[in-house]
Every structure is written in C-alpha cells, then in structure tokens.
Amino acid sequence: MAPAPGPRTGHETGRDTGHDTGYDVLVLGEVLVEIHADTALREAADGTPARISYSGDALNAAAAAAAAGARTALLAVVGEDELSVPLLHRAAALGVDVSHVRRAPRPNGAYLLASDTEGDRAFVYWRTHSAGSSLSTRHIESWRDLLTGTKALVTSGITGALSPSSREAVVAAAETVHGAGGHVSYDPNFRPRLTGRDEARELLARIAPLTGLLKTSCPADAEALVGTADPRAAAARYRALGARTVVVTAGADRLLLDDGTRAEYHPVPVNPDPVDATGAGDCFTGTATARLALGDGLADAVAYGMAAACLSVSGRGGTGRVPAFPETAALAAAHRGRGRG
C-alpha cells in the first residue's frame, strides 16, 4: 500500500512565483529523522528501546521562528521514502510552511541520539548521499522570488558542509537575501565529523560579510574557526570577518552579545528541570531572527531567544519542546536586567 500523501511540496525543478513571497523568515537547510535511544550509545544492546522524531538544525530553527510569531517557510530537499510523509506532517504541525520543500530520489538523512539531563550527548549520523545533501544552486534559483521577498534567512555551517553543492547553495541564498536588503542569520555549527577546519573557515569567510546576526559557540566553534577560546576575542574576530552582530554562547549560563558598539555578557535563564539540550542553539537563532524580522530591537530579540532556548531543553530531541511565544515572553520579562556585564 502506498503511503498517505503528506503536506504539499514543490516539484524537484519547479520555480516558486510571486503569490507565495513575503515570508518573515525562510530557513535553508537539512531535516533529519531523529532516533532517540533510551541508553548511552555504547551500551545500546540488542533490543534497546528508541523513539522516532524529526529534527535537524533547519527544522529546529524553523519551528522556533514559527512559534515566535513569524510566517516561516522551510527550504529543504527531502527524500521520497515512507518517512518523508510523517516528517513533513511534523514540520507542518509545528507551524512551518513546507509547500516549497523539494523532493529527491534519495533517502532522508538520519541520526541516532542519546542524551542525559546534564546536557552530555552522543550522536551517530547517516548523511552520505542523503536527499538533503543534494541541495544546490539550482534549488536556490527556483526559490529566488521567495528569497528576494523575505525579511530574513536562517542557515548554517552544517548545511554548507553536507556537500560541495550545498556549500554553494548556502552562499547563493545568503547573497540573494542580503542583496535584496534582507537579514541573514548564520550559525557556523562546526562539526569535525562532517567537515574540515579549512572548509568551514572558507565558508565562514564568504558568509560573514553577509550576516546581520552570527550565532556561535565558544570554545567549540571559536577554537576551530577563529583560533581562540575567549568569547570576547572570538566575537571580535567574527566581526573582523564582516559579521555585523555576533552572539557567542559561552557555557550554559551566559551569552556574549557584540553589536559593534559594545560587547557584554547576558545571563541565560536556568531551566530547573532540563531533559535534553539538543536544538537549544537552533531554538535561540530561530526565535531571535523571527523577532528581529517582526521589528523587535536587538536586545529584546536576544532576550527572547535566550528564554526560548532555556524552555526548549525541557523536551526530548530537537523539536520535543517548542515553547509558545507568550511563555517565552513571560520568561524573558521575568529574567530581564539580571546581571549584565
């Protein structure tokens, strides 16, 4: 029996036209099938229970942007296997428009995840020759009207590391949005199992001058990409590459914001009952970008991003807990003004 049809998606080589333009946020990247094990991966014996869900940094960020009130669409390539149907249904249920998603006759990427409440995580990925890795400038051209009409684009170094064609697609999309006067948010998200430092640095150098917001981690990203474990030095080096505003997550309890006029630390709200930190950074980026696109100032957008990321760790997996904006706004208001420096 054929699988039930999923939400409408674009044709593989189709072109989207003007009636669908005008999104607040577009998210370009990869959607993954997430298999969440109930035990440490090295202890995953025959019969270990696991659950299927759907994640990937693009879906995580898109879900957060939609929850923050932005009209959000996903620009991605998914497979034609049976899991594509529930994958797209999940994205649509999260409020994300999937009508522009393309299809490819390849399997969807997947990953196996185990985590604990302290935030320690282990991953095993299956991405080689995935549908997501077929993303190319041909797709970007088909989405040109969307990209020139959007207020903001979110993309990442993970997307750019999937394949040479994906890397060029990320650059082309960022150039298109930036050239049309839109905002670009970029997370380098360096993954040594996926790409080398030289390739990641080369992509960063091309993307940084196009970004309005570059969100990164320190020391993980910063040591590999800009050669420092100091958050202030890292922010300065990213800005020297051309990024207008840099957000550096520096551990679980603080964040550095450098907007070019000052660099200051902001305390991050603490979740008293953490379950899984997977996707928290994506939640931050999606939320902050959405609020910027909707007209909020930088400080408010960052505060909302921190609050949403804090709340997200109460769920399992990348989209296990996507907080509604009233809850995010309430936490941001309660936390505002505590301990900047």
C-alpha angles and dihedrals in degrees: 000000000000117000118259113266116265129214114307115278134185123264117261095253101020126124123228115225139205102285090072098046125107104072119160092217135015119191118204119197152061132333117203138196104238120211110190115199122209094222141038109292094238087057096047099126126180108297097024108158119243138171131220122228136146129255142130122155093270095054092044092053094042092051090050093048091051092048089051089060103264125134096242135188131187119228106197145121117241132183132254096239125115094264091063089076098059090036092060092040089056092050091049091047088056089059097258120137107234097175091108097050113121128219130227130185092245134095121269117254116255140187138197115223137188123179142165134213092263090065097252109143139181125198138191114191134200107195109129110126091355123159090250092057091060090072108129145164087270088068091046090054090051088053095044095114090051093048095049090048100047126098094216144009127206120198139146151211089254090063090047092050097055094086141330090265091051091052091055090046092055091051093046093050093048091048091050095050094041091048091053092052097258129136122257123203117192133184113192090205093184112211113184092197089058105039143003126252094249093054093045092048092049091053091046091053090054096045103038096074089055097051129101091185127024114187117193143159130241130242096004101054097021098056092049099041108030102017103243140099093201112099095211092049090046092052091049091051093049089049090049087058088058107269110144098208127016129198116193120192105211106185129316097300109045144040130196119219118195114180096169095262098064141354115219138165121241122197114238118228112254120233107217094203109039118181107169132353094203110133096006092124091049089050089054093050095045093048097045092046092049093051092048089051090050091054106264119142121254096257093051093045091052091047090052090047092053092048094049092048090050092052093045094066089070089076134070117248132001096303100022092111119025107170120221113243097248088059091046092049092049093053092046091052093048092049099042120122098014116140108331115173 
